[in-house]
Amino acid sequence: MLQINNLHANVGDKPILKGLTLSLNAGEIHAIMGPNGAGKSTLLRALAGLQKPESGRISHEGKARIALLPQLAALDRAFPIACRDVVMQGLWPRLGAFRAIPAEDLARVDQALAAVGLAGLARRPVGSLSAGQLQRLLFARLLVQDADILLLDEPFNAVDAKTAADLLRLIRQWHGEGRTVIAVLHDLDLVAREFPETLLLARDLIAWGPTAQALSPANRLQARRMAEGWVEEAEACERAA
């Protein structure tokens, strides 16, 4: 069980999450939806321990390992690093950044690259990758992190259809292994088809529960109306063409 109790979080001095309280069952896959500026990425960063809340508490049973997939747009692709080295970063939480990597872990890195279709690109500079290849690479890093809770921030944004389908199969695999997956998404059809539970967020909690209920037209309209109060052009969640 992942529990969020009265969570308040800011971006700069601007309140973004306001008193969020809910419980997420372990071993399930959950979607987070809402308009731009709703606090979706802020929530993931707080869950990952990368952003300290202003107040409130996040707790989970046991000592769960948590891994975050950031948005592609937030990454600096100019840094000169090879694909294999990026995947090896997933070993740092367990081994540390400056320890020698055992042979069995190096083998896991190569297996992760193969699992996402990048077996021949281990030495390729990250800056030369397409958006789809880069997202595959970040999923390979998640594979070696071997986390119990996987936080995915717009995992299918700006990638081609084949890459999206391959990465979705990995999410299904994680679900089958009993891992918890929480993903920020925008595609209503995808969420309705693959994610049984959804959190609809507009800085405040609009709805949480079975996806069909949480994403009812009335709830989405409420989220849109709330968003109009903080952005000039609030982007609604729409069905893909």
JOSUL-V816443 format. One record per residue. N is the residue number from 1. RES is the residue in three letters. OMEGA is omega in whole degrees, -180 to 180 (* if undefined). BURIAL is # if it has 24 or more other ideal C-beta (glycine too) atoms within 12 Angstrom, else .. D_CENTER is the distance of its C-alpha to the mean C-alpha in Angstrom with 1 decimal. Layout:
n->{N/N}
res->{RES/RES}
omega->{OMEGA/OMEGA}
burial->{BURIAL/BURIAL}
d_center->{D_CENTER/D_CENTER}
//
This chain:
n->{1/2/3/4/5/6/7/8/9/10/11/12/13/14/15/16/17/18/19/20/21/22/23/24/25/26/27/28/29/30/31/32/33/34/35/36/37/38/39/40/41/42/43/44/45/46/47/48/49/50/51/52/53/54/55/56/57/58/59/60/61/62/63/64/65/66/67/68/69/70/71/72/73/74/75/76/77/78/79/80/81/82/83/84/85/86/87/88/89/90/91/92/93/94/95/96/97/98/99/100/101/102/103/104/105/106/107/108/109/110/111/112/113/114/115/116/117/118/119/120/121/122/123/124/125/126/127/128/129/130/131/132/133/134/135/136/137/138/139/140/141/142/143/144/145/146/147/148/149/150/151/152/153/154/155/156/157/158/159/160/161/162/163/164/165/166/167/168/169/170/171/172/173/174/175/176/177/178/179/180/181/182/183/184/185/186/187/188/189/190/191/192/193/194/195/196/197/198/199/200/201/202/203/204/205/206/207/208/209/210/211/212/213/214/215/216/217/218/219/220/221/222/223/224/225/226/227/228/229/230/231/232/233/234/235/236/237/238/239/240/241}
res->{MET/LEU/GLN/ILE/ASN/ASN/LEU/HIS/ALA/ASN/VAL/GLY/ASP/LYS/PRO/ILE/LEU/LYS/GLY/LEU/THR/LEU/SER/LEU/ASN/ALA/GLY/GLU/ILE/HIS/ALA/ILE/MET/GLY/PRO/ASN/GLY/ALA/GLY/LYS/SER/THR/LEU/LEU/ARG/ALA/LEU/ALA/GLY/LEU/GLN/LYS/PRO/GLU/SER/GLY/ARG/ILE/SER/HIS/GLU/GLY/LYS/ALA/ARG/ILE/ALA/LEU/LEU/PRO/GLN/LEU/ALA/ALA/LEU/ASP/ARG/ALA/PHE/PRO/ILE/ALA/CYS/ARG/ASP/VAL/VAL/MET/GLN/GLY/LEU/TRP/PRO/ARG/LEU/GLY/ALA/PHE/ARG/ALA/ILE/PRO/ALA/GLU/ASP/LEU/ALA/ARG/VAL/ASP/GLN/ALA/LEU/ALA/ALA/VAL/GLY/LEU/ALA/GLY/LEU/ALA/ARG/ARG/PRO/VAL/GLY/SER/LEU/SER/ALA/GLY/GLN/LEU/GLN/ARG/LEU/LEU/PHE/ALA/ARG/LEU/LEU/VAL/GLN/ASP/ALA/ASP/ILE/LEU/LEU/LEU/ASP/GLU/PRO/PHE/ASN/ALA/VAL/ASP/ALA/LYS/THR/ALA/ALA/ASP/LEU/LEU/ARG/LEU/ILE/ARG/GLN/TRP/HIS/GLY/GLU/GLY/ARG/THR/VAL/ILE/ALA/VAL/LEU/HIS/ASP/LEU/ASP/LEU/VAL/ALA/ARG/GLU/PHE/PRO/GLU/THR/LEU/LEU/LEU/ALA/ARG/ASP/LEU/ILE/ALA/TRP/GLY/PRO/THR/ALA/GLN/ALA/LEU/SER/PRO/ALA/ASN/ARG/LEU/GLN/ALA/ARG/ARG/MET/ALA/GLU/GLY/TRP/VAL/GLU/GLU/ALA/GLU/ALA/CYS/GLU/ARG/ALA/ALA}
omega->{174/-174/178/-174/174/-175/173/-180/-180/163/-169/177/-177/177/-179/176/-171/173/-177/179/175/177/179/-180/176/175/180/175/-174/174/170/180/179/-179/176/-180/-175/-179/-176/180/177/179/179/180/177/178/-179/-178/-179/178/-180/178/173/176/-178/-173/172/-179/176/-178/177/180/-176/173/-175/177/-177/169/-179/174/178/-177/-178/-174/175/-177/-179/-179/-176/-180/-178/-178/-177/-180/177/-180/179/176/178/178/-173/-179/-178/-173/-171/-173/-170/177/174/-177/180/-177/-179/178/174/177/177/177/-180/178/179/176/179/-177/180/175/-178/-174/-177/-173/-175/-177/-178/175/-178/-178/-179/-176/170/179/179/179/179/179/174/-180/-180/174/176/177/176/-179/-178/176/175/-174/176/-179/-178/-178/-173/-178/-179/-174/-177/-178/174/176/-179/-174/-179/178/179/-180/179/-179/177/177/177/178/177/178/178/178/180/178/178/178/177/179/177/-172/170/-175/179/-174/-178/-179/179/-179/-180/-177/-168/-173/-175/-180/-175/170/176/-170/171/-171/166/176/177/-179/176/179/178/-170/-178/180/-177/-177/176/178/-179/180/179/177/178/179/179/-178/177/-179/-179/179/-178/175/-179/-178/-179/-178/-178/172/-176/174/179/179/*}
burial->{./#/./#/././#/#/#/././././././#/#/#/./#/./#/./#/././#/#/#/#/#/#/#/#/#/#/#/#/#/#/#/#/#/#/#/#/#/#/././#/./#/././#/./#/./#/./././#/./#/#/#/#/#/#/#/././././././././#/./#/#/#/#/#/#/#/#/#/./././././././././#/./././#/././#/#/#/./#/#/./#/#/#/#/././#/#/./#/./#/././#/./#/#/#/#/#/#/#/#/#/#/#/#/#/#/#/#/#/#/#/#/#/#/#/#/#/#/#/./#/./././#/#/./#/#/#/./#/#/././#/#/./././#/#/#/#/#/#/#/#/#/#/./#/#/#/./#/#/./#/#/#/#/#/#/#/#/#/#/#/#/#/./#/././#/#/./././#/#/./#/#/#/./#/#/././#/./././././#/#/./././.}
d_center->{17.8/15.2/17.3/16.8/20.3/21.5/18.6/19.7/17.8/19.1/18.3/21.6/24.2/22.6/21.4/17.9/17.3/20.5/21.3/18.2/19.3/17.9/17.4/14.8/16.5/15.6/15.2/13.9/11.1/10.2/9.3/9.3/11.7/14.2/16.2/15.5/16.0/15.1/13.1/9.6/8.2/11.0/10.1/6.8/9.2/11.9/10.4/9.8/13.4/13.1/14.7/17.7/18.3/21.6/22.5/21.3/19.8/16.8/18.0/17.5/20.2/21.2/19.6/16.1/14.3/10.7/8.5/5.8/4.9/6.4/7.9/11.0/13.3/12.8/14.0/17.7/19.0/22.5/22.4/24.6/22.8/22.9/20.2/21.4/21.2/17.5/16.9/19.3/17.3/15.2/18.6/19.2/17.9/20.5/23.2/23.1/23.1/26.8/27.8/29.1/26.7/28.5/29.3/27.4/24.1/25.0/25.6/22.1/20.7/23.0/22.1/18.3/19.4/21.6/19.1/17.0/20.3/20.9/23.7/26.1/24.1/23.9/26.1/24.8/23.9/20.3/21.9/23.5/20.5/19.6/16.3/15.8/17.1/14.9/11.7/13.6/14.4/11.0/10.5/13.9/13.1/10.6/13.6/16.0/14.1/14.8/12.6/13.2/9.9/6.6/3.5/1.2/3.3/6.3/6.4/10.1/11.3/14.7/14.9/17.9/18.4/19.2/16.1/13.9/16.2/16.1/12.3/12.5/15.2/13.2/10.9/14.3/15.6/13.2/14.1/17.7/17.6/16.8/13.4/11.1/7.9/6.0/4.5/5.8/8.7/12.3/14.4/16.4/18.1/15.1/13.8/17.4/17.9/15.0/13.5/16.4/15.1/13.6/13.4/15.1/15.0/17.5/17.6/19.5/18.5/19.9/19.3/17.6/18.6/19.4/17.7/21.1/22.3/19.3/19.2/23.0/24.7/26.0/22.7/21.2/24.4/24.2/20.8/22.3/25.4/23.7/21.7/25.1/26.1/23.8/23.4/26.1/24.2/21.4/19.4/19.4/17.2/19.5/20.2/19.8/23.3}
//
